[in-house]
Amino acid sequence: MQILVVDDEPDLRILYELTLLREGYRVEAAGTVAEAQRLLDAGRFDVVITDMRLPDGLGMEILQRAHREQRGERCIVMTAYGSAENAVEALKAGAFDYLTKPVDLKQFRGVVAAAVQAQPVAMKPARPSADDSGKTAATAVTVLPDGVGMAALDRLVGDSEPMRRVKSRIAKVARGMAPVLVRGESGTGKELVARAVHACSQRSDGPFVAVNCGAIPENLLEAEFFGARKGSYTGSAADRDGYFQAARGGTLFLDEIGDLPLAMQSKLLRAIQERSVRPIGSTQEDAVDVRIVSATHKDLQAEVQAGRFRQDLFYRLNVIEIAVPALRDRREDLPALCAALLARIAHDAAMPVPVLSPGVVDELACQPLHGNVRELENLLHRAVALNDGDELHLDFIGGESASNLTVASSSASAATASVFQAQAAASSSEVPADLQVYLDQQEREILVRALRESNFNRTAAAARLGLSLRQIRYRIARLGIAMPNGDDAAAGPNGFADE
C-alpha cells in the first residue's frame, strides 16, 4: 500500500514515516502543497495524509484536487487542536477522516488502517421509472453495495424517487468517517437508515450500538456514555464500559439527540472532538474509535436558536444530513411496504401471509398516516389480529379507522368541554382556593386530551405539547394519569409507540 504524507514540520514528517514503515506501508513524503502535487502527478496512492496548514497553501487544495479528478486516494486531514470548523469543512469536502494535533500514534495507525481497508463502493444504474425519460443519467444512479450492505438497504422498503435518493446517499456517505445526522418525522425508519449506513461501511464487522438519548435518566447519562470505574459511585461494584467503549471499531447511533440535556451536550462534544472519553472515577482517558450517527425528529437549527442545543455540537454532528421522507411523500411505496410488513407479521406469528384485498391499499392511501410507517404497521397488526379469514378486507380497515377517529373525536370534545367548564367556573369566582391544585387539574386535563387524541402514544403527545418523552412521563406519573391497561399498554399494539 502506497501512502503520501504531507507536513511542513520535518520532525513530525519523519515520525509519521517511521510509524507507517513499521506497519509495512510504502511511504512518500512532501513538505508543501506544490511538492505534494508533483508526487500526485507522478503516480497514484492509496491514502493521502495531509496537514491543513502548509507554507504555500492549504491541505484542502490536495483534497479538492483528488475530488475534482475523481482519484481513488482516501484523504486524511490533520488539524490543529480546537480547529473543529476545519475538520468539519474537510469532511464535507470528501475527506475520509481527520486527526487532531498533537496526533496520538495509536489513533493514527487505526485511522490509516481503516482508510487502507476502505474500498470504493461500486455503482450501478437504478431501475428507470416512467418519469426518468427527461433526466440525465447522473440523476438516475443509485449506489448499491453488495453483501451485508445490500441486505441493509433492502430493509428500506420502497422504490420511489425519495427512497432511491436516500439509498444512494447512504451508500455514498458510508465510505467515509464523517458524522451523519438522520432527520425525519417519528416512525419514518431513522434507525433503519442508521443501520444501513453502518452495514455499507468498512465498519460493518464492528458493533452497532443504538442509544435512545431521551430514555436515560439525566443523572446516569455520563456513566452510560463514558463508563465508570469500580467504587466511583454508590452501587458501582465493578468497572463497566460505556456506550463509546462498547461501540469501539463500529458505529454509535445516538437516537433522539435533540433530547440530550445541555450539560451532557458539552461532554459529548469533547468526546467526539478528542476521540477519547474519561470514565467516571478514572484519571486516564480511553481512546475510542467510533463513527457517530445521530437522529432526531426535531428541527435542531430551531433548537440552537432557542438555546436548547449547542451550536458547536450541531455543526459537529450535522456534517452530512440524510433526510428520511414521510410516508405521505412516498405513497407509491405503500403496496411494497404493506407486503413487507405483512410478511414480517406473519413470520413472527408463524402463520400464512395474509392477502390484501384490491381496495385496501387505496383506502390506506387516503388515510393521513401521521405516524408514518410505524402507524401503518400498527394498522396491519390490528387487522391481522382481528381478521377471521386469510384476506384483509377494505371495510375492516375503514371501519376500524373511522371507529378510532370517532372515539378520539368524542374524547377530545369531552376533554375540551371540561376545560372550558373549569375556566368558566374559575372566572365566576374570585381566585382558586388552592392555586397548585387548580393548576395541576388544568395540566392534567390538557395532558389527558393530548394523550387521547394521539391514541395514548406518549411520544406523539409529547411532540404535540413541545415536551420531551422524559418530561411527559414525569408529568403522567406526578399527576396520576392512568394509562389504558397499565403503563405497558401505552406502547401501542406492537410496543413501538414510545420509540
C-alpha positions as CSV (number, residue, x, y, z in Angstrom):
1,M,0.0,0.0,0.0
2,Q,1.3,3.4,-1.0
3,I,0.8,6.4,1.3
4,L,1.6,10.1,0.8
5,V,2.4,12.1,3.9
6,V,2.3,16.0,3.6
7,D,3.5,18.0,6.6
8,D,5.9,21.0,6.7
9,E,7.4,20.1,10.1
10,P,10.4,17.7,9.4
11,D,10.4,16.0,12.8
12,L,6.7,15.2,12.6
13,R,7.0,14.1,9.0
14,I,9.8,11.7,9.9
15,L,7.7,10.4,12.9
16,Y,4.8,9.7,10.6
17,E,7.0,8.0,8.0
18,L,8.7,5.7,10.6
19,T,5.3,4.8,12.1
20,L,3.9,3.8,8.7
21,L,7.0,2.0,7.6
22,R,6.8,-0.2,10.7
23,E,3.3,-1.1,9.7
24,G,4.5,-2.3,6.3
25,Y,3.4,0.6,4.1
26,R,5.4,2.2,1.3
27,V,5.6,6.0,2.1
28,E,6.4,9.1,0.2
29,A,6.7,12.5,1.9
30,A,6.2,16.1,1.0
31,G,6.6,19.4,2.9
32,T,4.5,21.7,0.7
33,V,1.3,21.7,-1.5
34,A,3.4,22.1,-4.6
35,E,5.7,19.1,-3.8
36,A,2.6,17.0,-3.0
37,Q,1.0,18.0,-6.3
38,R,4.2,16.8,-8.2
39,L,4.1,13.4,-6.4
40,L,0.4,13.1,-7.2
41,D,1.2,13.9,-10.9
42,A,3.8,11.1,-10.9
43,G,1.7,8.3,-9.5
44,R,-1.2,7.0,-7.5
45,F,-1.5,6.5,-3.8
46,D,-3.9,4.5,-1.6
47,V,-4.0,7.1,1.1
48,V,-3.0,10.8,1.4
49,I,-2.4,12.2,4.9
50,T,-2.0,16.0,4.9
51,D,-1.7,18.8,7.4
52,M,-4.3,21.5,7.0
53,R,-1.9,24.5,7.0
54,L,1.2,24.4,4.8
55,P,3.7,27.1,3.8
56,D,2.3,27.6,0.3
57,G,-1.4,26.8,0.8
58,L,-3.9,24.6,2.5
59,G,-4.2,20.8,2.6
60,M,-7.8,21.3,1.3
61,E,-6.3,22.0,-2.1
62,I,-4.9,18.5,-2.3
63,L,-8.3,17.1,-1.1
64,Q,-10.2,19.2,-3.7
65,R,-7.9,18.0,-6.5
66,A,-8.5,14.4,-5.6
67,H,-12.2,15.0,-5.6
68,R,-12.2,17.1,-8.8
69,E,-10.2,14.5,-10.7
70,Q,-12.1,11.6,-9.2
71,R,-8.9,10.0,-7.9
72,G,-9.0,6.9,-5.7
73,E,-7.0,8.2,-2.8
74,R,-8.7,8.4,0.6
75,C,-7.6,11.6,2.2
76,I,-7.0,12.1,5.9
77,V,-6.6,15.7,7.1
78,M,-4.7,16.7,10.3
79,T,-5.9,19.9,12.0
80,A,-4.7,21.9,15.0
81,Y,-6.3,21.4,18.4
82,G,-9.6,23.3,18.6
83,S,-10.0,23.8,14.9
84,A,-13.3,22.0,14.7
85,E,-14.5,24.1,11.8
86,N,-11.6,23.0,9.7
87,A,-12.3,19.3,10.4
88,V,-16.0,19.8,9.5
89,E,-15.1,21.6,6.3
90,A,-12.7,18.8,5.3
91,L,-15.3,16.1,5.9
92,K,-17.9,17.9,3.9
93,A,-15.4,18.2,1.1
94,G,-14.9,14.5,1.0
95,A,-12.1,13.7,3.4
96,F,-12.2,10.1,4.7
97,D,-11.3,11.2,8.2
98,Y,-9.4,13.7,10.3
99,L,-6.9,13.8,13.1
100,T,-6.4,16.5,15.7
101,K,-2.8,17.6,16.5
102,P,-0.9,16.6,18.6
103,V,-1.6,13.2,17.0
104,D,-2.0,10.1,19.1
105,L,0.1,7.4,17.2
106,K,-2.3,4.6,18.2
107,Q,-5.2,6.5,16.8
108,F,-3.1,7.5,13.8
109,R,-2.4,3.8,13.0
110,G,-6.1,2.9,13.4
111,V,-7.4,5.7,11.1
112,V,-4.8,4.9,8.4
113,A,-5.7,1.1,8.6
114,A,-9.4,1.9,8.2
115,A,-8.6,4.2,5.2
116,V,-6.4,1.5,3.6
117,Q,-9.1,-1.2,4.0
118,A,-11.9,1.0,2.7
119,Q,-12.8,0.1,-0.8
120,P,-14.7,2.2,-3.4
121,V,-18.3,1.2,-3.5
122,A,-19.5,0.0,-6.9
123,M,-22.3,1.9,-8.5
124,K,-24.9,0.8,-11.0
125,P,-27.9,2.4,-12.5
126,A,-31.2,2.2,-10.7
127,R,-34.2,0.9,-12.4
128,P,-35.6,3.7,-14.5
129,S,-39.1,4.9,-13.9
130,A,-41.6,6.4,-16.2
131,D,-40.7,9.9,-15.1
132,D,-37.0,9.4,-15.8
133,S,-37.1,9.9,-19.5
134,G,-36.2,13.6,-19.4
135,K,-33.4,13.2,-16.8
136,T,-29.7,12.8,-17.3
137,A,-28.0,9.5,-16.4
138,A,-26.5,11.1,-13.3
139,T,-29.8,11.7,-11.7
140,A,-30.8,8.0,-12.2
141,V,-27.9,6.5,-10.4
142,T,-28.2,4.6,-7.1
143,V,-25.3,3.3,-5.2
144,L,-25.8,-0.4,-4.5
145,P,-23.2,-2.2,-2.4
146,D,-23.1,-5.9,-2.1
147,G,-23.4,-8.4,0.7
148,V,-24.4,-7.1,4.1
149,G,-24.8,-3.5,2.9
150,M,-27.2,-4.6,0.1
151,A,-29.3,-6.6,2.7
152,A,-29.5,-3.5,4.9
153,L,-30.6,-1.3,2.0
154,D,-33.3,-3.9,1.1
155,R,-34.8,-3.4,4.5
156,L,-35.5,0.2,3.5
157,V,-38.6,-0.9,1.5
158,G,-39.6,1.3,-1.4
159,D,-38.5,2.2,-4.9
160,S,-40.0,5.8,-5.0
161,E,-37.7,8.6,-6.1
162,P,-37.3,9.9,-2.5
163,M,-36.3,6.5,-1.3
164,R,-33.8,6.0,-4.2
165,R,-32.2,9.2,-3.2
166,V,-31.9,8.1,0.5
167,K,-30.4,4.8,-0.5
168,S,-27.9,6.4,-2.9
169,R,-26.9,8.9,-0.2
170,I,-26.4,6.2,2.4
171,A,-24.0,4.2,0.2
172,K,-22.0,7.3,-0.7
173,V,-21.6,8.6,2.9
174,A,-20.9,5.2,4.3
175,R,-17.5,5.1,2.7
176,G,-16.0,7.8,5.0
177,M,-15.9,8.6,8.7
178,A,-17.9,11.9,8.6
179,P,-20.7,12.1,11.3
180,V,-24.1,11.7,9.8
181,L,-27.4,13.3,11.1
182,V,-30.5,11.4,10.1
183,R,-33.5,13.7,10.1
184,G,-37.2,12.7,9.8
185,E,-40.6,12.5,11.5
186,S,-41.3,9.9,14.1
187,G,-42.0,6.5,12.6
188,T,-40.2,7.0,9.3
189,G,-37.4,4.5,10.0
190,K,-34.4,6.6,11.0
191,E,-32.8,3.7,12.9
192,L,-33.0,1.5,9.8
193,V,-31.2,4.2,7.9
194,A,-28.5,4.4,10.6
195,R,-28.1,0.6,10.4
196,A,-27.8,0.8,6.7
197,V,-25.0,3.4,6.9
198,H,-23.2,1.1,9.3
199,A,-23.7,-2.0,7.2
200,C,-22.5,-0.3,4.0
201,S,-19.3,1.0,5.7
202,Q,-16.0,-0.6,6.2
203,R,-17.0,-0.9,9.9
204,S,-19.8,-3.4,9.2
205,D,-17.9,-6.1,11.0
206,G,-17.8,-4.0,14.1
207,P,-20.6,-3.3,16.7
208,F,-23.6,-1.1,16.1
209,V,-24.7,0.4,19.4
210,A,-28.0,2.2,19.4
211,V,-28.7,4.7,22.3
212,N,-32.0,6.4,22.9
213,C,-30.8,9.7,24.4
214,G,-34.3,10.6,25.7
215,A,-34.8,7.4,27.7
216,I,-31.7,7.6,30.0
217,P,-32.2,9.3,33.4
218,E,-30.1,12.5,33.4
219,N,-28.1,11.5,36.5
220,L,-26.9,8.4,34.7
221,L,-26.0,9.9,31.3
222,E,-22.3,10.3,31.9
223,A,-21.8,6.8,33.3
224,E,-23.9,5.3,30.5
225,F,-22.0,7.1,27.7
226,F,-18.4,7.0,29.1
227,G,-18.4,4.1,31.6
228,A,-17.3,4.1,35.3
229,R,-14.6,2.6,37.5
230,K,-15.3,0.4,40.4
231,G,-16.3,2.3,43.5
232,S,-16.8,5.6,41.6
233,Y,-20.4,5.9,42.9
234,T,-22.8,4.0,45.2
235,G,-23.5,0.6,43.8
236,S,-20.6,0.5,41.4
237,A,-19.2,-2.9,42.2
238,A,-17.0,-3.4,39.1
239,D,-15.5,-1.5,36.2
240,R,-18.0,-1.0,33.4
241,D,-17.7,0.2,29.8
242,G,-20.0,2.9,28.4
243,Y,-21.6,3.2,25.0
244,F,-18.4,4.7,23.5
245,Q,-16.3,1.8,24.6
246,A,-18.9,-0.8,23.5
247,A,-19.0,0.7,20.0
248,R,-15.2,0.8,19.6
249,G,-14.4,-0.1,16.0
250,G,-18.0,0.3,14.9
251,T,-20.8,2.8,14.9
252,L,-22.5,4.6,17.8
253,F,-26.1,5.6,16.9
254,L,-27.5,8.4,19.1
255,D,-31.2,8.4,18.6
256,E,-33.3,11.5,19.6
257,I,-30.1,13.5,20.1
258,G,-32.3,16.6,20.5
259,D,-33.5,15.4,23.9
260,L,-29.9,15.4,25.4
261,P,-29.6,17.9,28.2
262,L,-27.2,20.9,27.7
263,A,-24.8,19.8,30.3
264,M,-24.3,16.4,28.6
265,Q,-24.1,18.1,25.2
266,S,-20.8,19.8,26.1
267,K,-19.3,16.5,27.4
268,L,-20.4,14.7,24.2
269,L,-18.9,17.4,22.1
270,R,-15.5,17.0,23.7
271,A,-15.6,13.2,23.3
272,I,-16.4,13.5,19.6
273,Q,-13.7,16.1,19.0
274,E,-10.9,14.4,21.0
275,R,-12.0,10.8,20.3
276,S,-11.4,9.9,23.9
277,V,-13.5,9.5,27.0
278,R,-12.8,9.6,30.7
279,P,-14.8,7.0,32.7
280,I,-16.2,8.3,36.0
281,G,-13.7,7.7,38.7
282,S,-10.7,7.4,36.3
283,T,-7.8,9.8,35.9
284,Q,-7.0,8.5,32.4
285,E,-8.7,8.9,29.2
286,D,-9.6,6.0,26.9
287,A,-9.1,6.4,23.2
288,V,-12.2,5.4,21.3
289,D,-12.6,4.7,17.6
290,V,-16.3,5.1,16.7
291,R,-18.3,6.7,14.0
292,I,-21.1,8.9,15.1
293,V,-24.6,8.6,13.5
294,S,-27.3,10.6,15.2
295,A,-31.0,11.0,14.6
296,T,-33.8,13.4,15.6
297,H,-37.4,14.3,14.7
298,K,-36.8,17.9,15.9
299,D,-35.6,20.9,14.0
300,L,-32.1,21.2,15.5
301,Q,-31.5,24.5,13.9
302,A,-34.5,26.0,15.7
303,E,-33.4,24.3,18.9
304,V,-30.0,26.0,18.5
305,Q,-31.7,29.4,18.0
306,A,-33.8,28.8,21.1
307,G,-30.7,28.0,23.2
308,R,-31.7,24.3,23.8
309,F,-29.0,22.8,21.7
310,R,-25.3,23.7,21.4
311,Q,-24.4,25.3,18.1
312,D,-20.9,23.8,18.1
313,L,-22.3,20.3,18.7
314,F,-24.9,20.8,15.9
315,Y,-22.2,21.6,13.4
316,R,-20.1,18.7,14.6
317,L,-23.0,16.2,14.2
318,N,-24.5,17.7,11.0
319,V,-21.6,17.2,8.7
320,I,-23.7,15.0,6.4
321,E,-27.5,15.0,6.6
322,I,-29.9,12.3,5.4
323,A,-33.5,13.4,5.3
324,V,-35.9,10.5,5.6
325,P,-39.2,11.2,3.7
326,A,-42.5,11.0,5.5
327,L,-44.9,8.3,4.2
328,R,-47.2,10.9,2.7
329,D,-44.4,11.9,0.4
330,R,-43.9,8.4,-1.0
331,R,-47.3,6.8,-1.1
332,E,-46.4,4.9,-4.2
333,D,-44.3,2.7,-1.8
334,L,-47.5,1.6,0.1
335,P,-48.0,-1.7,-1.7
336,A,-44.4,-2.8,-1.2
337,L,-44.4,-1.6,2.5
338,C,-47.7,-3.5,3.2
339,A,-46.3,-6.7,1.7
340,A,-43.1,-6.5,3.6
341,L,-44.8,-5.7,6.9
342,L,-47.4,-8.4,6.5
343,A,-44.7,-10.9,5.7
344,R,-42.8,-10.0,8.9
345,I,-46.0,-10.1,11.0
346,A,-46.9,-13.5,9.6
347,H,-43.4,-14.8,10.2
348,D,-43.5,-13.6,13.8
349,A,-46.9,-15.2,14.4
350,A,-46.0,-18.4,12.5
351,M,-49.0,-18.0,10.2
352,P,-49.6,-17.8,6.4
353,V,-49.1,-14.4,4.9
354,P,-52.5,-12.6,4.7
355,V,-53.6,-11.3,1.3
356,L,-54.6,-7.7,0.8
357,S,-57.9,-7.2,-0.9
358,P,-57.7,-5.0,-4.0
359,G,-59.1,-1.9,-2.4
360,V,-57.2,-1.9,0.9
361,V,-54.1,-0.1,-0.3
362,D,-56.3,2.6,-1.9
363,E,-58.1,3.0,1.4
364,L,-54.8,3.2,3.3
365,A,-53.5,5.8,0.8
366,C,-56.5,8.0,1.8
367,Q,-55.6,7.9,5.5
368,P,-53.3,10.8,6.8
369,L,-50.9,8.2,8.4
370,H,-49.3,10.9,10.6
371,G,-47.4,8.1,12.4
372,N,-45.8,7.1,9.1
373,V,-44.5,3.5,8.7
374,R,-45.0,2.8,12.4
375,E,-48.7,3.7,12.3
376,L,-49.1,1.6,9.1
377,E,-47.5,-1.3,10.9
378,N,-49.9,-0.9,13.9
379,L,-52.9,-0.8,11.5
380,L,-51.8,-4.0,9.8
381,H,-51.1,-5.7,13.2
382,R,-54.6,-4.9,14.3
383,A,-56.1,-6.1,11.0
384,V,-54.2,-9.4,11.2
385,A,-55.1,-10.0,14.8
386,L,-58.9,-9.3,14.3
387,N,-59.3,-10.8,10.8
388,D,-61.2,-14.1,10.6
389,G,-60.0,-15.2,7.1
390,D,-56.9,-15.2,5.0
391,E,-57.8,-11.9,3.3
392,L,-57.7,-8.5,4.8
393,H,-60.8,-6.6,3.7
394,L,-61.2,-2.9,3.0
395,D,-64.3,-2.5,5.1
396,F,-62.4,-3.7,8.2
397,I,-59.6,-1.2,7.8
398,G,-62.0,1.6,7.0
399,G,-64.4,0.8,9.8
400,E,-61.6,0.4,12.3
401,S,-60.0,3.8,11.3
402,A,-63.4,5.5,11.4
403,S,-64.2,4.0,14.8
404,N,-60.8,5.1,16.2
405,L,-61.3,8.6,14.8
406,T,-64.9,8.8,16.3
407,V,-63.7,7.7,19.7
408,A,-60.8,10.1,19.7
409,S,-63.0,12.9,18.5
410,S,-65.7,12.4,21.2
411,S,-63.0,12.0,23.9
412,A,-61.3,15.2,22.7
413,S,-64.7,17.0,22.7
414,A,-65.4,15.9,26.3
415,A,-61.9,16.9,27.5
416,T,-62.3,20.3,25.8
417,A,-65.7,20.8,27.3
418,S,-64.4,20.0,30.8
419,V,-61.5,22.5,30.4
420,F,-64.0,25.2,29.3
421,Q,-66.2,24.5,32.2
422,A,-63.3,24.7,34.6
423,Q,-62.3,28.0,33.1
424,A,-65.8,29.3,33.3
425,A,-66.0,28.3,37.0
426,A,-62.7,30.0,37.7
427,S,-63.8,33.2,36.0
428,S,-67.0,33.2,38.0
429,S,-65.2,33.0,41.4
430,E,-62.6,35.4,42.6
431,V,-59.5,33.2,42.9
432,P,-58.9,29.4,43.3
433,A,-58.9,28.3,46.9
434,D,-55.7,26.3,46.2
435,L,-53.7,27.5,43.3
436,Q,-51.4,24.5,42.9
437,V,-54.4,22.1,42.9
438,Y,-56.1,24.2,40.3
439,L,-53.0,24.4,38.1
440,D,-52.5,20.6,38.4
441,Q,-56.0,20.0,37.3
442,Q,-55.6,22.2,34.2
443,E,-52.4,20.5,33.3
444,R,-53.9,17.1,33.9
445,E,-56.8,17.8,31.6
446,I,-54.6,19.1,28.8
447,L,-52.3,16.0,29.1
448,V,-55.3,13.6,29.0
449,R,-56.7,15.4,26.0
450,A,-53.4,15.2,24.1
451,L,-52.9,11.5,25.0
452,R,-56.4,10.6,23.9
453,E,-56.0,12.4,20.6
454,S,-52.7,10.6,20.0
455,N,-54.3,7.2,20.9
456,F,-52.2,7.2,24.1
457,N,-48.9,7.4,22.2
458,R,-46.7,9.3,24.6
459,T,-44.1,10.2,22.1
460,A,-46.7,11.8,19.8
461,A,-48.4,13.6,22.7
462,A,-45.1,14.9,23.9
463,A,-44.2,16.2,20.5
464,R,-47.6,18.0,20.2
465,L,-47.1,19.7,23.6
466,G,-43.4,20.6,23.0
467,L,-42.2,18.2,25.7
468,S,-39.5,15.5,25.7
469,L,-40.5,11.9,26.3
470,R,-38.9,12.1,29.7
471,Q,-40.9,15.2,30.6
472,I,-44.2,13.8,29.7
473,R,-43.5,10.5,31.6
474,Y,-42.7,12.6,34.7
475,R,-45.9,14.6,34.4
476,I,-48.0,11.4,33.8
477,A,-46.6,9.9,37.0
478,R,-46.8,13.1,39.1
479,L,-50.4,13.8,38.1
480,G,-51.5,10.1,38.5
481,I,-52.8,9.8,34.9
482,A,-54.0,6.2,34.4
483,M,-52.9,4.7,31.1
484,P,-55.1,2.0,29.4
485,N,-54.3,-1.5,30.8
486,G,-51.4,-0.1,32.7
487,D,-48.1,1.5,31.6
488,D,-47.2,-1.1,29.0
489,A,-50.4,-0.5,27.1
490,A,-49.2,3.0,26.2
491,A,-46.6,1.4,23.9
492,G,-49.2,0.5,21.4
493,P,-50.1,-2.8,19.9
494,N,-46.5,-3.7,18.9
495,G,-44.6,-1.9,21.6
496,F,-43.3,0.8,19.4
497,A,-45.3,3.9,20.5
498,D,-42.6,5.3,22.6
499,E,-39.7,4.9,20.1
